[in-house]
Amino acid sequence: MRKERLLPINDQKVDRLRRTCKKLMVYVDLDKLGAQKILAERLGVNSNSLNMALTGYRKGLAEYQLLQRLKAHLRSLKKAA
């Protein structure tokens, strides 16, 4: 089992990453109604978890890692466009 390196995260880091994800969502035209559910299915996560991470309601390590996965996915969609 691979050990994940725990990053020292704070609210500012999570907020910065959240804003970056939201901007990328706009760029790839996934900011419409229902797009978060589609993204959650593509990432294989619960849509409520993704929504809480994107709104900033939760700002823990799990949400930070989820936003990092989302950012990587959105960047791959941006390159494909």
PDB file of N, CA, C and O in Angstrom:
ATOM      1  N   MET A   1       0.838  -1.175   0.000  1.00  0.00           N
ATOM      2  CA  MET A   1       0.000   0.000   0.000  1.00  0.00           C
ATOM      3  C   MET A   1       0.888   1.244   0.000  1.00  0.00           C
ATOM      4  O   MET A   1       1.795   1.373   0.822  1.00  0.00           O
ATOM      5  N   ARG A   2       0.621   2.129  -0.906  1.00  0.00           N
ATOM      6  CA  ARG A   2       1.412   3.340  -1.040  1.00  0.00           C
ATOM      7  C   ARG A   2       0.941   4.394  -0.060  1.00  0.00           C
ATOM      8  O   ARG A   2      -0.258   4.651   0.052  1.00  0.00           O
ATOM      9  N   LYS A   3       1.859   4.995   0.638  1.00  0.00           N
ATOM     10  CA  LYS A   3       1.481   6.044   1.586  1.00  0.00           C
ATOM     11  C   LYS A   3       1.393   7.373   0.857  1.00  0.00           C
ATOM     12  O   LYS A   3       2.305   7.757   0.125  1.00  0.00           O
ATOM     13  N   GLU A   4       0.307   8.056   1.061  1.00  0.00           N
ATOM     14  CA  GLU A   4       0.131   9.392   0.483  1.00  0.00           C
ATOM     15  C   GLU A   4       0.875  10.406   1.335  1.00  0.00           C
ATOM     16  O   GLU A   4       0.861  10.336   2.564  1.00  0.00           O
ATOM     17  N   ARG A   5       1.507  11.324   0.681  1.00  0.00           N
ATOM     18  CA  ARG A   5       2.177  12.391   1.409  1.00  0.00           C
ATOM     19  C   ARG A   5       1.119  13.399   1.840  1.00  0.00           C
ATOM     20  O   ARG A   5       0.400  13.946   1.004  1.00  0.00           O
ATOM     21  N   LEU A   6       1.027  13.640   3.123  1.00  0.00           N
ATOM     22  CA  LEU A   6       0.037  14.582   3.633  1.00  0.00           C
ATOM     23  C   LEU A   6       0.558  15.998   3.456  1.00  0.00           C
ATOM     24  O   LEU A   6       1.623  16.355   3.959  1.00  0.00           O
ATOM     25  N   LEU A   7      -0.198  16.778   2.746  1.00  0.00           N
ATOM     26  CA  LEU A   7       0.190  18.152   2.485  1.00  0.00           C
ATOM     27  C   LEU A   7      -0.326  19.064   3.581  1.00  0.00           C
ATOM     28  O   LEU A   7      -1.444  18.879   4.062  1.00  0.00           O
ATOM     29  N   PRO A   8       0.455  20.027   3.978  1.00  0.00           N
ATOM     30  CA  PRO A   8      -0.079  21.003   4.930  1.00  0.00           C
ATOM     31  C   PRO A   8      -1.046  21.925   4.179  1.00  0.00           C
ATOM     32  O   PRO A   8      -0.629  22.832   3.459  1.00  0.00           O
ATOM     33  N   ILE A   9      -2.315  21.678   4.359  1.00  0.00           N
ATOM     34  CA  ILE A   9      -3.303  22.490   3.649  1.00  0.00           C
ATOM     35  C   ILE A   9      -3.923  23.483   4.614  1.00  0.00           C
ATOM     36  O   ILE A   9      -3.954  23.269   5.826  1.00  0.00           O
ATOM     37  N   ASN A  10      -4.408  24.558   4.055  1.00  0.00           N
ATOM     38  CA  ASN A  10      -5.152  25.542   4.829  1.00  0.00           C
ATOM     39  C   ASN A  10      -6.321  26.017   3.977  1.00  0.00           C
ATOM     40  O   ASN A  10      -6.440  25.645   2.809  1.00  0.00           O
ATOM     41  N   ASP A  11      -7.167  26.826   4.556  1.00  0.00           N
ATOM     42  CA  ASP A  11      -8.361  27.278   3.849  1.00  0.00           C
ATOM     43  C   ASP A  11      -8.023  28.059   2.581  1.00  0.00           C
ATOM     44  O   ASP A  11      -8.737  27.957   1.584  1.00  0.00           O
ATOM     45  N   GLN A  12      -6.942  28.837   2.611  1.00  0.00           N
ATOM     46  CA  GLN A  12      -6.567  29.623   1.438  1.00  0.00           C
ATOM     47  C   GLN A  12      -6.168  28.725   0.267  1.00  0.00           C
ATOM     48  O   GLN A  12      -6.517  29.008  -0.879  1.00  0.00           O
ATOM     49  N   LYS A  13      -5.437  27.644   0.550  1.00  0.00           N
ATOM     50  CA  LYS A  13      -5.049  26.714  -0.509  1.00  0.00           C
ATOM     51  C   LYS A  13      -6.273  26.054  -1.130  1.00  0.00           C
ATOM     52  O   LYS A  13      -6.376  25.930  -2.351  1.00  0.00           O
ATOM     53  N   VAL A  14      -7.182  25.640  -0.288  1.00  0.00           N
ATOM     54  CA  VAL A  14      -8.398  24.986  -0.786  1.00  0.00           C
ATOM     55  C   VAL A  14      -9.221  25.974  -1.598  1.00  0.00           C
ATOM     56  O   VAL A  14      -9.746  25.618  -2.653  1.00  0.00           O
ATOM     57  N   ASP A  15      -9.340  27.205  -1.125  1.00  0.00           N
ATOM     58  CA  ASP A  15     -10.106  28.221  -1.858  1.00  0.00           C
ATOM     59  C   ASP A  15      -9.483  28.532  -3.211  1.00  0.00           C
ATOM     60  O   ASP A  15     -10.193  28.694  -4.204  1.00  0.00           O
ATOM     61  N   ARG A  16      -8.148  28.618  -3.251  1.00  0.00           N
ATOM     62  CA  ARG A  16      -7.457  28.881  -4.509  1.00  0.00           C
ATOM     63  C   ARG A  16      -7.696  27.754  -5.505  1.00  0.00           C
ATOM     64  O   ARG A  16      -7.961  28.000  -6.682  1.00  0.00           O
ATOM     65  N   LEU A  17      -7.602  26.529  -5.033  1.00  0.00           N
ATOM     66  CA  LEU A  17      -7.829  25.366  -5.893  1.00  0.00           C
ATOM     67  C   LEU A  17      -9.286  25.299  -6.343  1.00  0.00           C
ATOM     68  O   LEU A  17      -9.571  24.960  -7.492  1.00  0.00           O
ATOM     69  N   ARG A  18     -10.197  25.622  -5.441  1.00  0.00           N
ATOM     70  CA  ARG A  18     -11.628  25.627  -5.783  1.00  0.00           C
ATOM     71  C   ARG A  18     -11.921  26.642  -6.876  1.00  0.00           C
ATOM     72  O   ARG A  18     -12.650  26.346  -7.823  1.00  0.00           O
ATOM     73  N   ARG A  19     -11.355  27.844  -6.750  1.00  0.00           N
ATOM     74  CA  ARG A  19     -11.566  28.883  -7.772  1.00  0.00           C
ATOM     75  C   ARG A  19     -10.968  28.469  -9.112  1.00  0.00           C
ATOM     76  O   ARG A  19     -11.553  28.731 -10.163  1.00  0.00           O
ATOM     77  N   THR A  20      -9.809  27.826  -9.077  1.00  0.00           N
ATOM     78  CA  THR A  20      -9.192  27.344 -10.313  1.00  0.00           C
ATOM     79  C   THR A  20     -10.080  26.312 -10.996  1.00  0.00           C
ATOM     80  O   THR A  20     -10.253  26.343 -12.215  1.00  0.00           O
ATOM     81  N   CYS A  21     -10.639  25.402 -10.212  1.00  0.00           N
ATOM     82  CA  CYS A  21     -11.535  24.390 -10.769  1.00  0.00           C
ATOM     83  C   CYS A  21     -12.776  25.028 -11.378  1.00  0.00           C
ATOM     84  O   CYS A  21     -13.225  24.626 -12.451  1.00  0.00           O
ATOM     85  N   LYS A  22     -13.324  26.015 -10.696  1.00  0.00           N
ATOM     86  CA  LYS A  22     -14.520  26.679 -11.222  1.00  0.00           C
ATOM     87  C   LYS A  22     -14.209  27.388 -12.540  1.00  0.00           C
ATOM     88  O   LYS A  22     -15.021  27.354 -13.464  1.00  0.00           O
ATOM     89  N   LYS A  23     -13.043  28.029 -12.637  1.00  0.00           N
ATOM     90  CA  LYS A  23     -12.651  28.702 -13.882  1.00  0.00           C
ATOM     91  C   LYS A  23     -12.477  27.692 -15.008  1.00  0.00           C
ATOM     92  O   LYS A  23     -12.903  27.938 -16.137  1.00  0.00           O
ATOM     93  N   LEU A  24     -11.854  26.558 -14.705  1.00  0.00           N
ATOM     94  CA  LEU A  24     -11.685  25.517 -15.717  1.00  0.00           C
ATOM     95  C   LEU A  24     -13.033  24.952 -16.154  1.00  0.00           C
ATOM     96  O   LEU A  24     -13.222  24.629 -17.327  1.00  0.00           O
ATOM     97  N   MET A  25     -13.967  24.833 -15.216  1.00  0.00           N
ATOM     98  CA  MET A  25     -15.305  24.353 -15.569  1.00  0.00           C
ATOM     99  C   MET A  25     -15.982  25.300 -16.556  1.00  0.00           C
ATOM    100  O   MET A  25     -16.653  24.856 -17.487  1.00  0.00           O
ATOM    101  N   VAL A  26     -15.807  26.593 -16.351  1.00  0.00           N
ATOM    102  CA  VAL A  26     -16.372  27.571 -17.273  1.00  0.00           C
ATOM    103  C   VAL A  26     -15.699  27.441 -18.637  1.00  0.00           C
ATOM    104  O   VAL A  26     -16.367  27.487 -19.671  1.00  0.00           O
ATOM    105  N   TYR A  27     -14.380  27.278 -18.637  1.00  0.00           N
ATOM    106  CA  TYR A  27     -13.627  27.207 -19.884  1.00  0.00           C
ATOM    107  C   TYR A  27     -14.061  26.019 -20.733  1.00  0.00           C
ATOM    108  O   TYR A  27     -14.173  26.147 -21.952  1.00  0.00           O
ATOM    109  N   VAL A  28     -14.308  24.862 -20.114  1.00  0.00           N
ATOM    110  CA  VAL A  28     -14.710  23.671 -20.873  1.00  0.00           C
ATOM    111  C   VAL A  28     -16.229  23.536 -20.957  1.00  0.00           C
ATOM    112  O   VAL A  28     -16.741  22.494 -21.366  1.00  0.00           O
ATOM    113  N   ASP A  29     -16.942  24.583 -20.571  1.00  0.00           N
ATOM    114  CA  ASP A  29     -18.402  24.655 -20.681  1.00  0.00           C
ATOM    115  C   ASP A  29     -19.108  23.596 -19.839  1.00  0.00           C
ATOM    116  O   ASP A  29     -20.096  23.004 -20.272  1.00  0.00           O
ATOM    117  N   LEU A  30     -18.594  23.365 -18.634  1.00  0.00           N
ATOM    118  CA  LEU A  30     -19.229  22.441 -17.700  1.00  0.00           C
ATOM    119  C   LEU A  30     -19.694  23.173 -16.445  1.00  0.00           C
ATOM    120  O   LEU A  30     -19.615  22.638 -15.339  1.00  0.00           O
ATOM    121  N   ASP A  31     -20.170  24.380 -16.624  1.00  0.00           N
ATOM    122  CA  ASP A  31     -20.677  25.160 -15.496  1.00  0.00           C
ATOM    123  C   ASP A  31     -22.201  25.235 -15.517  1.00  0.00           C
ATOM    124  O   ASP A  31     -22.797  25.981 -14.741  1.00  0.00           O
ATOM    125  N   LYS A  32     -22.819  24.480 -16.385  1.00  0.00           N
ATOM    126  CA  LYS A  32     -24.272  24.497 -16.528  1.00  0.00           C
ATOM    127  C   LYS A  32     -24.929  23.564 -15.513  1.00  0.00           C
ATOM    128  O   LYS A  32     -24.258  22.799 -14.820  1.00  0.00           O
ATOM    129  N   LEU A  33     -26.247  23.647 -15.446  1.00  0.00           N
ATOM    130  CA  LEU A  33     -27.021  22.803 -14.552  1.00  0.00           C
ATOM    131  C   LEU A  33     -26.829  21.330 -14.910  1.00  0.00           C
ATOM    132  O   LEU A  33     -26.988  20.945 -16.068  1.00  0.00           O
ATOM    133  N   GLY A  34     -26.495  20.528 -13.938  1.00  0.00           N
ATOM    134  CA  GLY A  34     -26.303  19.104 -14.151  1.00  0.00           C
ATOM    135  C   GLY A  34     -24.871  18.702 -14.468  1.00  0.00           C
ATOM    136  O   GLY A  34     -24.557  17.512 -14.490  1.00  0.00           O
ATOM    137  N   ALA A  35     -23.999  19.670 -14.712  1.00  0.00           N
ATOM    138  CA  ALA A  35     -22.621  19.356 -15.077  1.00  0.00           C
ATOM    139  C   ALA A  35     -21.849  18.757 -13.906  1.00  0.00           C
ATOM    140  O   ALA A  35     -20.985  17.904 -14.108  1.00  0.00           O
ATOM    141  N   GLN A  36     -22.150  19.192 -12.690  1.00  0.00           N
ATOM    142  CA  GLN A  36     -21.437  18.657 -11.532  1.00  0.00           C
ATOM    143  C   GLN A  36     -21.753  17.177 -11.334  1.00  0.00           C
ATOM    144  O   GLN A  36     -20.894  16.408 -10.905  1.00  0.00           O
ATOM    145  N   LYS A  37     -22.960  16.788 -11.640  1.00  0.00           N
ATOM    146  CA  LYS A  37     -23.333  15.379 -11.526  1.00  0.00           C
ATOM    147  C   LYS A  37     -22.576  14.555 -12.563  1.00  0.00           C
ATOM    148  O   LYS A  37     -22.127  13.448 -12.268  1.00  0.00           O
ATOM    149  N   ILE A  38     -22.434  15.087 -13.771  1.00  0.00           N
ATOM    150  CA  ILE A  38     -21.683  14.406 -14.827  1.00  0.00           C
ATOM    151  C   ILE A  38     -20.220  14.274 -14.434  1.00  0.00           C
ATOM    152  O   ILE A  38     -19.618  13.214 -14.608  1.00  0.00           O
ATOM    153  N   LEU A  39     -19.647  15.355 -13.903  1.00  0.00           N
ATOM    154  CA  LEU A  39     -18.249  15.316 -13.475  1.00  0.00           C
ATOM    155  C   LEU A  39     -18.037  14.316 -12.339  1.00  0.00           C
ATOM    156  O   LEU A  39     -17.033  13.603 -12.310  1.00  0.00           O
ATOM    157  N   ALA A  40     -18.981  14.268 -11.413  1.00  0.00           N
ATOM    158  CA  ALA A  40     -18.877  13.323 -10.297  1.00  0.00           C
ATOM    159  C   ALA A  40     -18.885  11.882 -10.815  1.00  0.00           C
ATOM    160  O   ALA A  40     -18.133  11.041 -10.324  1.00  0.00           O
ATOM    161  N   GLU A  41     -19.725  11.602 -11.796  1.00  0.00           N
ATOM    162  CA  GLU A  41     -19.769  10.258 -12.379  1.00  0.00           C
ATOM    163  C   GLU A  41     -18.456   9.928 -13.071  1.00  0.00           C
ATOM    164  O   GLU A  41     -17.954   8.811 -12.948  1.00  0.00           O
ATOM    165  N   ARG A  42     -17.897  10.888 -13.795  1.00  0.00           N
ATOM    166  CA  ARG A  42     -16.622  10.668 -14.491  1.00  0.00           C
ATOM    167  C   ARG A  42     -15.487  10.426 -13.512  1.00  0.00           C
ATOM    168  O   ARG A  42     -14.592   9.626 -13.784  1.00  0.00           O
ATOM    169  N   LEU A  43     -15.515  11.112 -12.371  1.00  0.00           N
ATOM    170  CA  LEU A  43     -14.464  10.951 -11.371  1.00  0.00           C
ATOM    171  C   LEU A  43     -14.714   9.753 -10.453  1.00  0.00           C
ATOM    172  O   LEU A  43     -13.815   9.323  -9.730  1.00  0.00           O
ATOM    173  N   GLY A  44     -15.925   9.222 -10.484  1.00  0.00           N
ATOM    174  CA  GLY A  44     -16.268   8.084  -9.635  1.00  0.00           C
ATOM    175  C   GLY A  44     -16.455   8.465  -8.176  1.00  0.00           C
ATOM    176  O   GLY A  44     -16.108   7.695  -7.281  1.00  0.00           O
ATOM    177  N   VAL A  45     -17.003   9.655  -7.933  1.00  0.00           N
ATOM    178  CA  VAL A  45     -17.238  10.119  -6.566  1.00  0.00           C
ATOM    179  C   VAL A  45     -18.705  10.470  -6.394  1.00  0.00           C
ATOM    180  O   VAL A  45     -19.452  10.593  -7.365  1.00  0.00           O
ATOM    181  N   ASN A  46     -19.099  10.626  -5.154  1.00  0.00           N
ATOM    182  CA  ASN A  46     -20.455  11.035  -4.833  1.00  0.00           C
ATOM    183  C   ASN A  46     -20.652  12.492  -5.267  1.00  0.00           C
ATOM    184  O   ASN A  46     -19.792  13.335  -5.015  1.00  0.00           O
ATOM    185  N   SER A  47     -21.766  12.784  -5.909  1.00  0.00           N
ATOM    186  CA  SER A  47     -22.003  14.146  -6.393  1.00  0.00           C
ATOM    187  C   SER A  47     -22.139  15.138  -5.240  1.00  0.00           C
ATOM    188  O   SER A  47     -21.778  16.306  -5.387  1.00  0.00           O
ATOM    189  N   ASN A  48     -22.655  14.689  -4.094  1.00  0.00           N
ATOM    190  CA  ASN A  48     -22.748  15.589  -2.942  1.00  0.00           C
ATOM    191  C   ASN A  48     -21.361  15.982  -2.431  1.00  0.00           C
ATOM    192  O   ASN A  48     -21.145  17.126  -2.033  1.00  0.00           O
ATOM    193  N   SER A  49     -20.432  15.041  -2.442  1.00  0.00           N
ATOM    194  CA  SER A  49     -19.061  15.340  -2.016  1.00  0.00           C
ATOM    195  C   SER A  49     -18.425  16.364  -2.941  1.00  0.00           C
ATOM    196  O   SER A  49     -17.761  17.296  -2.487  1.00  0.00           O
ATOM    197  N   LEU A  50     -18.630  16.186  -4.235  1.00  0.00           N
ATOM    198  CA  LEU A  50     -18.082  17.140  -5.198  1.00  0.00           C
ATOM    199  C   LEU A  50     -18.714  18.513  -5.018  1.00  0.00           C
ATOM    200  O   LEU A  50     -18.016  19.526  -5.074  1.00  0.00           O
ATOM    201  N   ASN A  51     -20.010  18.560  -4.806  1.00  0.00           N
ATOM    202  CA  ASN A  51     -20.691  19.843  -4.604  1.00  0.00           C
ATOM    203  C   ASN A  51     -20.189  20.557  -3.357  1.00  0.00           C
ATOM    204  O   ASN A  51     -19.981  21.771  -3.376  1.00  0.00           O
ATOM    205  N   MET A  52     -19.992  19.812  -2.272  1.00  0.00           N
ATOM    206  CA  MET A  52     -19.499  20.443  -1.041  1.00  0.00           C
ATOM    207  C   MET A  52     -18.081  20.969  -1.222  1.00  0.00           C
ATOM    208  O   MET A  52     -17.735  22.017  -0.676  1.00  0.00           O
ATOM    209  N   ALA A  53     -17.262  20.256  -1.980  1.00  0.00           N
ATOM    210  CA  ALA A  53     -15.901  20.724  -2.232  1.00  0.00           C
ATOM    211  C   ALA A  53     -15.906  21.967  -3.119  1.00  0.00           C
ATOM    212  O   ALA A  53     -15.137  22.901  -2.891  1.00  0.00           O
ATOM    213  N   LEU A  54     -16.777  21.975  -4.132  1.00  0.00           N
ATOM    214  CA  LEU A  54     -16.818  23.113  -5.058  1.00  0.00           C
ATOM    215  C   LEU A  54     -17.434  24.366  -4.441  1.00  0.00           C
ATOM    216  O   LEU A  54     -17.097  25.479  -4.844  1.00  0.00           O
ATOM    217  N   THR A  55     -18.318  24.200  -3.484  1.00  0.00           N
ATOM    218  CA  THR A  55     -18.936  25.367  -2.858  1.00  0.00           C
ATOM    219  C   THR A  55     -18.111  25.902  -1.697  1.00  0.00           C
ATOM    220  O   THR A  55     -18.327  27.024  -1.239  1.00  0.00           O
ATOM    221  N   GLY A  56     -17.159  25.090  -1.220  1.00  0.00           N
ATOM    222  CA  GLY A  56     -16.357  25.516  -0.084  1.00  0.00           C
ATOM    223  C   GLY A  56     -16.994  25.183   1.247  1.00  0.00           C
ATOM    224  O   GLY A  56     -16.520  25.631   2.292  1.00  0.00           O
ATOM    225  N   TYR A  57     -18.062  24.404   1.223  1.00  0.00           N
ATOM    226  CA  TYR A  57     -18.729  24.022   2.466  1.00  0.00           C
ATOM    227  C   TYR A  57     -17.818  23.151   3.317  1.00  0.00           C
ATOM    228  O   TYR A  57     -17.821  23.252   4.544  1.00  0.00           O
ATOM    229  N   ARG A  58     -17.040  22.297   2.664  1.00  0.00           N
ATOM    230  CA  ARG A  58     -16.052  21.463   3.351  1.00  0.00           C
ATOM    231  C   ARG A  58     -14.679  21.801   2.792  1.00  0.00           C
ATOM    232  O   ARG A  58     -14.520  21.989   1.585  1.00  0.00           O
ATOM    233  N   LYS A  59     -13.686  21.878   3.676  1.00  0.00           N
ATOM    234  CA  LYS A  59     -12.348  22.279   3.239  1.00  0.00           C
ATOM    235  C   LYS A  59     -11.260  21.403   3.837  1.00  0.00           C
ATOM    236  O   LYS A  59     -10.196  21.897   4.209  1.00  0.00           O
ATOM    237  N   GLY A  60     -11.518  20.122   3.931  1.00  0.00           N
ATOM    238  CA  GLY A  60     -10.544  19.209   4.520  1.00  0.00           C
ATOM    239  C   GLY A  60      -9.605  18.612   3.487  1.00  0.00           C
ATOM    240  O   GLY A  60      -9.627  18.988   2.315  1.00  0.00           O
ATOM    241  N   LEU A  61      -8.793  17.690   3.933  1.00  0.00           N
ATOM    242  CA  LEU A  61      -7.826  17.028   3.063  1.00  0.00           C
ATOM    243  C   LEU A  61      -8.518  16.232   1.962  1.00  0.00           C
ATOM    244  O   LEU A  61      -8.068  16.238   0.816  1.00  0.00           O
ATOM    245  N   ALA A  62      -9.600  15.553   2.298  1.00  0.00           N
ATOM    246  CA  ALA A  62     -10.320  14.756   1.291  1.00  0.00           C
ATOM    247  C   ALA A  62     -10.871  15.648   0.183  1.00  0.00           C
ATOM    248  O   ALA A  62     -10.821  15.285  -0.992  1.00  0.00           O
ATOM    249  N   GLU A  63     -11.397  16.812   0.555  1.00  0.00           N
ATOM    250  CA  GLU A  63     -11.936  17.740  -0.446  1.00  0.00           C
ATOM    251  C   GLU A  63     -10.808  18.319  -1.297  1.00  0.00           C
ATOM    252  O   GLU A  63     -10.969  18.517  -2.501  1.00  0.00           O
ATOM    253  N   TYR A  64      -9.675  18.587  -0.669  1.00  0.00           N
ATOM    254  CA  TYR A  64      -8.518  19.107  -1.397  1.00  0.00           C
ATOM    255  C   TYR A  64      -8.057  18.095  -2.443  1.00  0.00           C
ATOM    256  O   TYR A  64      -7.769  18.461  -3.582  1.00  0.00           O
ATOM    257  N   GLN A  65      -7.990  16.829  -2.055  1.00  0.00           N
ATOM    258  CA  GLN A  65      -7.576  15.788  -2.990  1.00  0.00           C
ATOM    259  C   GLN A  65      -8.607  15.607  -4.099  1.00  0.00           C
ATOM    260  O   GLN A  65      -8.240  15.369  -5.250  1.00  0.00           O
ATOM    261  N   LEU A  66      -9.875  15.717  -3.770  1.00  0.00           N
ATOM    262  CA  LEU A  66     -10.930  15.623  -4.768  1.00  0.00           C
ATOM    263  C   LEU A  66     -10.818  16.770  -5.769  1.00  0.00           C
ATOM    264  O   LEU A  66     -10.962  16.558  -6.974  1.00  0.00           O
ATOM    265  N   LEU A  67     -10.565  17.973  -5.281  1.00  0.00           N
ATOM    266  CA  LEU A  67     -10.406  19.117  -6.173  1.00  0.00           C
ATOM    267  C   LEU A  67      -9.167  18.974  -7.053  1.00  0.00           C
ATOM    268  O   LEU A  67      -9.173  19.418  -8.201  1.00  0.00           O
ATOM    269  N   GLN A  68      -8.112  18.364  -6.531  1.00  0.00           N
ATOM    270  CA  GLN A  68      -6.919  18.122  -7.352  1.00  0.00           C
ATOM    271  C   GLN A  68      -7.238  17.152  -8.486  1.00  0.00           C
ATOM    272  O   GLN A  68      -6.788  17.347  -9.616  1.00  0.00           O
ATOM    273  N   ARG A  69      -8.012  16.109  -8.190  1.00  0.00           N
ATOM    274  CA  ARG A  69      -8.432  15.169  -9.235  1.00  0.00           C
ATOM    275  C   ARG A  69      -9.307  15.850 -10.266  1.00  0.00           C
ATOM    276  O   ARG A  69      -9.164  15.612 -11.465  1.00  0.00           O
ATOM    277  N   LEU A  70     -10.214  16.699  -9.801  1.00  0.00           N
ATOM    278  CA  LEU A  70     -11.091  17.430 -10.705  1.00  0.00           C
ATOM    279  C   LEU A  70     -10.278  18.359 -11.604  1.00  0.00           C
ATOM    280  O   LEU A  70     -10.529  18.443 -12.806  1.00  0.00           O
ATOM    281  N   LYS A  71      -9.315  19.047 -11.024  1.00  0.00           N
ATOM    282  CA  LYS A  71      -8.470  19.961 -11.797  1.00  0.00           C
ATOM    283  C   LYS A  71      -7.720  19.208 -12.893  1.00  0.00           C
ATOM    284  O   LYS A  71      -7.650  19.681 -14.027  1.00  0.00           O
ATOM    285  N   ALA A  72      -7.165  18.054 -12.572  1.00  0.00           N
ATOM    286  CA  ALA A  72      -6.448  17.248 -13.567  1.00  0.00           C
ATOM    287  C   ALA A  72      -7.385  16.803 -14.683  1.00  0.00           C
ATOM    288  O   ALA A  72      -7.016  16.827 -15.857  1.00  0.00           O
ATOM    289  N   HIS A  73      -8.590  16.399 -14.317  1.00  0.00           N
ATOM    290  CA  HIS A  73      -9.568  15.962 -15.319  1.00  0.00           C
ATOM    291  C   HIS A  73      -9.972  17.132 -16.228  1.00  0.00           C
ATOM    292  O   HIS A  73     -10.045  16.979 -17.447  1.00  0.00           O
ATOM    293  N   LEU A  74     -10.229  18.282 -15.634  1.00  0.00           N
ATOM    294  CA  LEU A  74     -10.644  19.437 -16.428  1.00  0.00           C
ATOM    295  C   LEU A  74      -9.514  19.923 -17.335  1.00  0.00           C
ATOM    296  O   LEU A  74      -9.770  20.367 -18.455  1.00  0.00           O
ATOM    297  N   ARG A  75      -8.269  19.843 -16.866  1.00  0.00           N
ATOM    298  CA  ARG A  75      -7.138  20.225 -17.719  1.00  0.00           C
ATOM    299  C   ARG A  75      -7.008  19.293 -18.911  1.00  0.00           C
ATOM    300  O   ARG A  75      -6.659  19.732 -20.007  1.00  0.00           O
ATOM    301  N   SER A  76      -7.286  18.002 -18.707  1.00  0.00           N
ATOM    302  CA  SER A  76      -7.225  17.073 -19.835  1.00  0.00           C
ATOM    303  C   SER A  76      -8.336  17.373 -20.839  1.00  0.00           C
ATOM    304  O   SER A  76      -8.139  17.234 -22.046  1.00  0.00           O
ATOM    305  N   LEU A  77      -9.504  17.784 -20.341  1.00  0.00           N
ATOM    306  CA  LEU A  77     -10.593  18.173 -21.247  1.00  0.00           C
ATOM    307  C   LEU A  77     -10.238  19.463 -21.991  1.00  0.00           C
ATOM    308  O   LEU A  77     -10.590  19.627 -23.159  1.00  0.00           O
ATOM    309  N   LYS A  78      -9.550  20.362 -21.321  1.00  0.00           N
ATOM    310  CA  LYS A  78      -9.156  21.630 -21.934  1.00  0.00           C
ATOM    311  C   LYS A  78      -8.147  21.384 -23.054  1.00  0.00           C
ATOM    312  O   LYS A  78      -8.222  22.021 -24.104  1.00  0.00           O
ATOM    313  N   LYS A  79      -7.200  20.459 -22.836  1.00  0.00           N
ATOM    314  CA  LYS A  79      -6.208  20.146 -23.867  1.00  0.00           C
ATOM    315  C   LYS A  79      -6.841  19.469 -25.064  1.00  0.00           C
ATOM    316  O   LYS A  79      -6.403  19.660 -26.199  1.00  0.00           O
ATOM    317  N   ALA A  80      -7.875  18.675 -24.810  1.00  0.00           N
ATOM    318  CA  ALA A  80      -8.542  17.959 -25.892  1.00  0.00           C
ATOM    319  C   ALA A  80      -9.378  18.893 -26.763  1.00  0.00           C
ATOM    320  O   ALA A  80      -9.657  18.589 -27.922  1.00  0.00           O
ATOM    321  N   ALA A  81      -9.773  20.025 -26.198  1.00  0.00           N
ATOM    322  CA  ALA A  81     -10.643  20.959 -26.943  1.00  0.00           C
ATOM    323  C   ALA A  81      -9.877  21.780 -27.947  1.00  0.00           C
ATOM    324  O   ALA A  81     -10.465  22.605 -28.647  1.00  0.00           O
TER     325      ALA A  81
END
